[in-house]
């Protein structure tokens, strides 16, 4: 594994993904890109303010997690499409995300970012649910015989 992309919305759910991504990057000597996507549904002036604030906050947060160097990217876009595009641009071997909070009405009409990303991306996707307090003991890989499942298994 050479490159990990971790997507964060700076929530507690995403914190877990950040810790796991840095742990994996350190263990494998992998490069890591930390991505935050400001939803393009916000008005431009607000989205730009959020992006600037988020860049500063992410830089501090990453340094508090690990000394492992990382690239930071804050974009204004549709989250699922942007995560996939950033992973493709970085040729990421793994995308790491936190478990999405439930929003029944919005998720019904649009689908969660996680579901949309999993359906569209051919890259392996690691969804981190629990706090990172130990290494994984046994990996579990669901397969459906698609090219993306084969890539995840490899």
C-alpha positions as CSV (number, residue, x, y, z in Angstrom):
1,X,0.0,0.0,0.0
2,X,1.5,3.3,-1.1
3,X,-1.2,5.9,-0.8
4,X,-4.2,6.3,1.4
5,X,-6.9,8.9,1.0
6,X,-8.9,9.7,4.1
7,X,-12.1,11.8,3.9
8,X,-13.2,13.7,6.9
9,X,-16.0,16.0,7.8
10,X,-14.3,16.8,11.2
11,X,-17.0,14.9,13.1
12,X,-16.3,12.2,15.8
13,X,-17.2,9.6,13.2
14,X,-14.5,10.9,10.9
15,X,-12.0,11.2,13.7
16,X,-12.1,7.4,13.9
17,X,-11.3,7.2,10.2
18,X,-8.5,9.7,10.6
19,X,-6.8,7.7,13.4
20,X,-7.1,4.4,11.4
21,X,-5.8,6.0,8.2
22,X,-2.8,7.4,10.0
23,X,-2.2,4.1,11.8
24,X,-2.2,2.2,8.4
25,X,0.0,4.8,6.7
26,X,2.6,4.6,9.5
27,X,2.5,0.8,9.4
28,X,2.9,0.6,5.6
29,X,5.1,3.7,5.1
30,X,2.3,5.0,2.8
31,X,1.6,8.6,1.8
32,X,-1.6,10.0,3.1
33,X,-3.9,12.6,1.8
34,X,-6.5,14.1,4.1
35,X,-9.6,15.4,2.3
36,X,-12.4,17.5,3.4
37,X,-15.2,18.4,1.0
38,X,-17.3,21.5,1.6
39,X,-20.7,20.8,0.0
40,X,-21.2,22.9,-3.1
41,X,-24.8,23.5,-2.0
42,X,-23.5,26.3,0.3
43,X,-23.5,29.8,-1.1
44,X,-20.0,30.7,-2.6
45,X,-19.0,33.2,0.1
46,X,-19.9,30.8,2.9
47,X,-18.3,27.8,1.3
48,X,-15.0,29.8,0.8
49,X,-15.0,30.9,4.5
50,X,-15.6,27.3,5.6
51,X,-12.8,26.1,3.3
52,X,-10.3,28.6,4.8
53,X,-11.3,27.7,8.4
54,X,-11.2,24.0,7.6
55,X,-7.7,24.1,6.1
56,X,-6.3,25.7,9.3
57,X,-8.2,23.3,11.5
58,X,-7.1,20.2,9.5
59,X,-3.5,21.2,9.7
60,X,-3.6,21.5,13.5
61,X,-5.6,18.3,13.8
62,X,-3.3,16.2,11.7
63,X,-0.3,17.3,13.7
64,X,-2.1,16.3,16.9
65,X,-2.8,12.8,15.6
66,X,0.6,11.8,14.1
67,X,4.1,13.0,13.1
68,X,3.5,11.2,9.8
69,X,3.5,13.8,7.0
70,X,0.3,14.2,5.0
71,X,-1.1,16.3,2.2
72,X,-4.2,18.3,2.9
73,X,-6.9,19.0,0.4
74,X,-10.1,21.0,1.1
75,X,-12.5,21.2,-1.9
76,X,-15.9,22.7,-2.6
77,X,-17.8,20.1,-4.5
78,X,-20.3,17.2,-4.3
79,X,-18.7,15.0,-1.6
80,X,-19.0,11.6,-3.1
81,X,-17.9,12.7,-6.6
82,X,-15.0,14.7,-5.2
83,X,-13.7,11.9,-2.9
84,X,-13.7,9.6,-5.9
85,X,-12.0,12.2,-8.2
86,X,-9.3,12.9,-5.5
87,X,-8.7,9.2,-5.0
88,X,-8.3,8.8,-8.7
89,X,-6.0,11.8,-9.0
90,X,-3.8,10.5,-6.2
91,X,-4.0,6.9,-7.4
92,X,-4.9,6.0,-3.9
93,X,-4.7,2.3,-2.9
94,X,-7.3,2.8,-0.2
95,X,-10.1,5.3,0.6
96,X,-10.9,5.5,4.4
97,X,-14.1,7.1,5.7
98,X,-16.1,7.2,8.9
99,X,-19.5,5.8,9.2
100,X,-22.2,8.2,8.0
101,X,-24.8,9.6,10.4
102,X,-28.3,8.7,9.5
103,X,-30.5,11.3,7.8
104,X,-33.6,9.2,6.7
105,X,-35.2,11.8,4.5
106,X,-32.1,13.1,2.7
107,X,-30.6,9.6,2.4
108,X,-33.8,8.3,0.9
109,X,-33.7,10.8,-2.0
110,X,-30.0,11.4,-2.5
111,X,-28.3,8.4,-0.8
112,X,-25.5,8.7,1.7
113,X,-22.1,9.9,0.6
114,X,-20.8,6.5,1.7
115,X,-23.3,4.5,-0.4
116,X,-22.8,6.7,-3.5
117,X,-19.0,6.4,-3.1
118,X,-19.1,2.6,-2.6
119,X,-21.3,2.2,-5.7
120,X,-19.1,4.5,-7.9
121,X,-15.5,3.9,-6.9
122,X,-13.5,0.9,-8.1
123,X,-11.0,1.5,-5.3
124,X,-11.1,-0.4,-2.0
125,X,-13.1,1.5,0.7
126,X,-12.5,1.1,4.4
127,X,-15.4,2.2,6.6
128,X,-14.3,2.8,10.2
129,X,-17.0,2.6,12.8
130,X,-15.3,2.0,16.1
131,X,-12.6,4.0,18.0
132,X,-9.1,2.9,17.0
133,X,-7.7,1.3,20.2
134,X,-5.9,-1.7,18.6
135,X,-4.8,-3.2,15.3
136,X,-7.2,-5.2,13.2
137,X,-6.9,-8.9,14.1
138,X,-8.7,-10.4,11.1
139,X,-9.6,-8.6,7.9
140,X,-13.1,-9.3,6.5
141,X,-13.7,-8.6,2.8
142,X,-17.1,-8.9,1.2
143,X,-17.0,-10.0,-2.4
144,X,-19.5,-9.8,-5.2
145,X,-17.1,-10.9,-8.0
146,X,-16.9,-7.3,-9.4
147,X,-13.6,-5.7,-10.4
148,X,-13.7,-3.4,-7.4
149,X,-14.2,-6.4,-5.1
150,X,-11.2,-8.2,-6.7
151,X,-9.1,-5.0,-6.1
152,X,-10.2,-4.8,-2.5
153,X,-9.3,-8.5,-1.9
154,X,-5.9,-8.0,-3.4
